[in-house]
């Protein structure tokens, strides 16, 4: 790092070098080992604890240094109630330009104490043109589901059966968080063994707590490691 700082042609941030080195070290381990930098730890902790104080949106950043984009507002969230739409590009948070910030920095600005307010400025495509829209929101506790179903009914509740084959129960685990075991047990109790077969879908599961994964296995396996 000292040599790079002294001789490299452009200025380089020491923290970025250290984080890149740590990522390289853990990349040599198994595929489930990963270094989580401070900028991403808050979001990781939210996923594990399955709740956070915010406005309730899933976001992505398709291109570096480009605006963070809304994937979807969460069901029952302040963002959904205020009219945030999928595809909205986040330009400002409380008047601060965040259009060039990384996704972690933008997420940090969206979080805050429950009950506090913020103004979101988004760029939205309306027909063939783009329009900047200001949206006022109030933060509240957002709970993240880790056990979801096949589709939602008319009352926006998950249906844990395949739409075309309701005799087949379908349960998708998106992660192994602190509430996953309880959520799963509640779903299984509601199904009451009233199905011919059960699909437990763990595709794209982001992982999480080992003990939660073990307890889920214990619901289905009688013995063994």
Residue, then its C-alpha position, 0 to 999 in steps of 0.5 A: x500500500x505504501x508503494x502504491x501510494x508513493x509511486x502509482x500514477x493516480x491517487x488511490x484510497x487506502x480503504x479501497x485497497x484494504x477492502x479489495x485485499x480482504x475480498x481477495x483473501x476470502x475469495x480463496x476460501x469456500x464459495x460461502x465465505x465472503x468479506x463484508x465491508x463496512x459500507x455493506x454491513x448495515x444492509x447485511x444486518x438488516x437481512x439477517x434480523x429481517x427488519x429495519x427502519x426505512x421506507x420499504x423498497x428493494x433497489x439495484x444499481x445496474x451501472x456504477x456511478x449511475x442512479x440507484x433504481x427501484x426494483x419494487x416497493x414492498x407490500x404495505x410499505x410507506x413507499x408503496x403508499x406514497x406512490x414509489x414505482x418500479x423503475x424510479x431512479x433515485x436522484x435526491x434524498x432530502x435535497x442531497x444529490x445522490x445520483x452518483x453515489x454507490x447503492x450502500x451510501x444511498x441506502x444509508x440515507x434512506x434509513x433513519x429513526x422510525x417516524x422521521x420524514x424524508x423527501x425523495x426525488x426520483x426520475x420517472x419515465x412517463x410515456x416517452x419522456x422522463x419527469x422528476x417527481x418529489x415524494x414525501x415519505x415517513x420512515x417506519x419499521x419494515x419487516x422482511x419476509x424470508x418465507x414466501x409462497x407461489x402467488x398472492x391472493x386478492x387480499x395480498x396474502x401469500x398463497x402457499x400452493x401452486x396456482x395450476x396445481x393447488x394439491x402441491x404446496x409450494x414454499x420458497x425460502x429467500x434467506x435464513x434469518x432470525x425469523x425464518x424458522x418461526x415463519x416456516x412453522x407457521x406456514x406448515x401449520x396453516x397447510x395442516x398436511x393437506x397436500x399431496x407433495x411439498x416443494x421447498x424452493x431454496x433457489x437464489x437463497x442468499x444464505x444467512x444464519x447457520x442455526x436457522x438452516x439447521x433448524x429448518x432441516x430438523x423440521x424435515x429430517x429425523x436424524x443425521x448431520 
